[in-house]
């Protein structure tokens, strides 16, 4: 529960650290690079024991433009990653 403090007439609330369930990817930075996103898909599915599925998703991601790539990434990995612009 946040703790409120008053100091010099300013209200300040500091919350305790919360566990992040999802990894944030900033699409405006280096992590937004299409090759980076493809690598994330491959690594994620390889670690889960389904590298063939990762390859298949990557092929689907490459069938369109960058927006298609991002939407496909989000479709398959949106439960684990947050994409930000």
RASULRA-V97344 format. One record per residue. OMEGA is omega in whole degrees, -180 to 180 (999 if undefined). BURIAL is # if it has 9 or more other C-alpha atoms within 8 Angstrom, else .. Layout:
omega=OMEGA burial=BURIAL
omega=OMEGA burial=BURIAL
//
This chain:
omega=-180 burial=.
omega=178 burial=.
omega=-180 burial=.
omega=179 burial=.
omega=174 burial=.
omega=179 burial=.
omega=179 burial=.
omega=175 burial=.
omega=-179 burial=.
omega=174 burial=.
omega=-179 burial=.
omega=177 burial=.
omega=178 burial=.
omega=180 burial=.
omega=177 burial=.
omega=178 burial=.
omega=178 burial=.
omega=180 burial=.
omega=176 burial=.
omega=179 burial=.
omega=-177 burial=.
omega=176 burial=.
omega=-179 burial=.
omega=175 burial=.
omega=178 burial=#
omega=-177 burial=#
omega=179 burial=#
omega=-180 burial=.
omega=-178 burial=.
omega=180 burial=.
omega=179 burial=#
omega=179 burial=#
omega=-178 burial=#
omega=-179 burial=.
omega=177 burial=.
omega=-179 burial=#
omega=177 burial=#
omega=179 burial=#
omega=178 burial=.
omega=179 burial=.
omega=-178 burial=#
omega=-178 burial=#
omega=-178 burial=#
omega=-178 burial=#
omega=176 burial=#
omega=179 burial=#
omega=-179 burial=.
omega=178 burial=.
omega=-180 burial=.
omega=-177 burial=#
omega=180 burial=#
omega=178 burial=.
omega=177 burial=.
omega=178 burial=#
omega=179 burial=#
omega=178 burial=.
omega=178 burial=#
omega=178 burial=#
omega=177 burial=.
omega=180 burial=#
omega=-177 burial=#
omega=-177 burial=.
omega=-177 burial=.
omega=179 burial=.
omega=-177 burial=.
omega=-180 burial=.
omega=176 burial=.
omega=180 burial=#
omega=-178 burial=#
omega=-180 burial=#
omega=178 burial=.
omega=176 burial=#
omega=-178 burial=#
omega=179 burial=#
omega=-176 burial=.
omega=-175 burial=.
omega=-179 burial=#
omega=177 burial=#
omega=-176 burial=.
omega=-177 burial=.
omega=173 burial=#
omega=177 burial=#
omega=179 burial=#
omega=174 burial=.
omega=999 burial=.
//
